[in-house]
Amino acid sequence: MMDDFKLYCMGESGNSYKVALMLEVCGLKWTPIWVDFFNGETRTPEFRSTVNEMGEVPVLLHGGRKLTQSGVILDYLAEVTGKFGPKNDDERREILRWMLFDNHKFTSYIATLRYMISLAKTGETPVTEFLRGRVLNSLKIVDGHLAHQEFLLGEHPTIADFSLCSYLYYGEELPFALSSFQHVNTWLERLKELPGWKHPYDLMPRGK
Ligand SMILES: N[C@@H](CCC(=O)N[C@@H](CS)C(=O)NCC(=O)O)C(=O)O
């Protein structure tokens, strides 16, 4: 039962990586189900009717359950493993606070900017300029928070860290200067030291 995880995903998807990383650092056995995003699989009526009506990865299958939205999946995995979750109600709300910020202002802008510049290769446009401004502003907020503590909630890593860190490991695909955010960089190195940490392209199949 604890080894029966299947994850609809693709290597280029940082949202999928949030979940793949959690599965790895929890030492769980799981199988990726590659989704052909770049040829439009998530937009097909079949994907929407049989896999996810929202037309997105990640989607986790486990014990007869089907879960979508990386934040929900991370919360579920923390609950079933007893790892990287909240220790009390205040921590639960703090994790939720960072994951909501992540889904609205951090991952969403970073992922869209990286998609436009590095994958769709749109070149610089007023849209990418707007997105870069939002990305840098959000990074500054997270950098300021991490100046005072090792992880988002304090001394221990939680699913909130996995949610926010994911896209930042895509290195040269990131079209902004991550190097100027010193505390974010130290935090990324710290998370890399967790046993089981792997790069997204070493965890999930990529498009051809
Ligand atoms: N808030 C969602 C975002 C998921 C998401 O944006 N997934 C992208 C890949 S990283 C996707 O599947 N996009 C498909 C599409 O736009 O057609 C989550 O956290 O799971």
The ligand as an SDF file (V2000), in Angstrom:
LIG
                    3D

 20 19  0  0  0  0  0  0  0  0999 V2000
   -1.6970   24.8070   -8.9820 N   0  0  0  0  0  0  0  0  0  0  0  0
   -1.3750   23.6170   -9.7410 C   0  0  0  0  0  0  0  0  0  0  0  0
   -0.6090   23.9860  -10.9840 C   0  0  0  0  0  0  0  0  0  0  0  0
   -0.3860   22.8000  -11.8990 C   0  0  0  0  0  0  0  0  0  0  0  0
    0.1470   23.2210  -13.2510 C   0  0  0  0  0  0  0  0  0  0  0  0
    0.1590   24.4060  -13.6080 O   0  0  0  0  0  0  0  0  0  0  0  0
    0.6080   22.2300  -14.0110 N   0  0  0  0  0  0  0  0  0  0  0  0
    1.1020   22.4780  -15.3650 C   0  0  0  0  0  0  0  0  0  0  0  0
    2.4550   21.8270  -15.5580 C   0  0  0  0  0  0  0  0  0  0  0  0
    3.6660   22.4780  -14.4510 S   0  0  0  0  0  0  0  0  0  0  0  0
    0.1530   21.8470  -16.3530 C   0  0  0  0  0  0  0  0  0  0  0  0
   -0.1700   20.6820  -16.2280 O   0  0  0  0  0  0  0  0  0  0  0  0
   -0.3030   22.6070  -17.3690 N   0  0  0  0  0  0  0  0  0  0  0  0
   -1.1170   22.0230  -18.3870 C   0  0  0  0  0  0  0  0  0  0  0  0
   -1.7650   23.0040  -19.2940 C   0  0  0  0  0  0  0  0  0  0  0  0
   -1.7060   24.2110  -18.9960 O   0  0  0  0  0  0  0  0  0  0  0  0
   -2.3130   22.5660  -20.3080 O   0  0  0  0  0  0  0  0  0  0  0  0
   -0.5850   22.6480   -8.8530 C   0  0  0  0  0  0  0  0  0  0  0  0
    0.0580   23.1290   -7.9280 O   0  0  0  0  0  0  0  0  0  0  0  0
   -0.6680   21.4300   -9.0640 O   0  0  0  0  0  0  0  0  0  0  0  0
  1  2  1  0
  2  3  1  0
  2 18  1  0
  3  4  1  0
  4  5  1  0
  5  6  2  0
  5  7  1  0
  7  8  1  0
  8  9  1  0
  8 11  1  0
  9 10  1  0
 11 12  2  0
 11 13  1  0
 13 14  1  0
 14 15  1  0
 15 16  2  0
 15 17  1  0
 18 19  2  0
 18 20  1  0
M  END
$$$$
